[in-house]
């Protein structure tokens, strides 16, 4: 019986199809965000993703330093191939 090092680590929660880093969003999942998550968008690593949806193929990223009227970052929706994974 072979034993992998992966079996010793605690089980990570499955990554949802859609996830947001904004606590006010219904797609915010604290248990998932406790771990480091990587996002690959159109084959490139992105570190500025605020929200993603794998099935619909989009990510939301801040538009520079622009803020909305409530003081939150203004987000741009980019469409393409989205891959999420634990680092």
C-alpha positions in Angstrom: 0.0 0.0 0.0 1.6 3.3 -1.1 1.3 6.4 1.0 1.3 9.9 -0.5 2.4 13.0 1.4 -0.9 14.6 0.3 -2.9 12.2 2.6 -1.3 13.8 5.7 -2.6 17.3 5.0 -6.1 18.3 6.2 -8.7 18.1 3.4 -9.2 21.4 1.6 -12.8 22.4 0.9 -13.7 22.1 -2.8 -13.3 25.3 -4.8 -16.7 26.7 -5.8 -17.6 27.5 -9.4 -18.0 31.2 -8.3 -16.1 32.9 -5.5 -15.8 36.5 -4.3 -13.4 38.1 -1.8 -16.0 40.6 -0.8 -17.7 39.7 2.5 -21.0 41.3 1.4 -21.3 39.0 -1.6 -23.5 35.9 -1.6 -20.5 34.1 -3.3 -18.1 34.8 -0.4 -16.9 31.5 1.3 -14.7 32.1 4.3 -13.6 28.5 4.6 -12.2 28.5 1.1 -10.5 31.9 1.4 -8.6 30.8 4.5 -6.3 29.0 2.1 -4.1 30.5 -0.7 -5.9 30.3 -4.0 -4.4 30.8 -7.4 -6.2 32.0 -10.5 -5.0 31.4 -14.0 -6.8 33.5 -16.6 -6.3 32.8 -20.3 -3.1 30.9 -19.3 -1.6 33.7 -17.2 -1.4 33.9 -13.4 -3.5 36.7 -12.0 -3.0 38.0 -8.4 -5.5 40.8 -8.5 -8.8 38.8 -9.0 -11.6 39.9 -6.7 -14.3 37.5 -8.0 -14.4 34.7 -10.6 -16.8 32.3 -12.2 -15.4 29.3 -13.9 -18.6 28.1 -15.7 -19.4 31.5 -17.2 -15.7 32.2 -18.0 -15.0 35.6 -16.3 -13.0 37.3 -13.6 -13.5 40.7 -11.9 -10.4 42.8 -11.3 -9.9 46.3 -9.8 -9.8 49.2 -12.4 -6.6 50.7 -11.1 -7.1 52.9 -8.0 -10.6 54.0 -9.0 -13.2 53.7 -6.3 -17.0 53.6 -6.5 -19.2 56.1 -4.6 -19.1 53.8 -1.5 -15.3 53.7 -1.4 -14.9 50.1 -2.8 -12.7 49.4 -5.8 -14.4 49.7 -9.2 -14.2 46.3 -10.9 -13.8 45.4 -14.5 -15.2 42.1 -15.8 -12.8 40.2 -18.1 -14.0 37.2 -20.1 -11.9 34.2 -20.9 -10.8 30.8 -19.6 -10.6 30.7 -15.8 -8.8 28.1 -13.7 -8.8 28.1 -9.9 -6.5 26.1 -7.8 -5.0 25.9 -4.3 -1.4 27.0 -4.1 
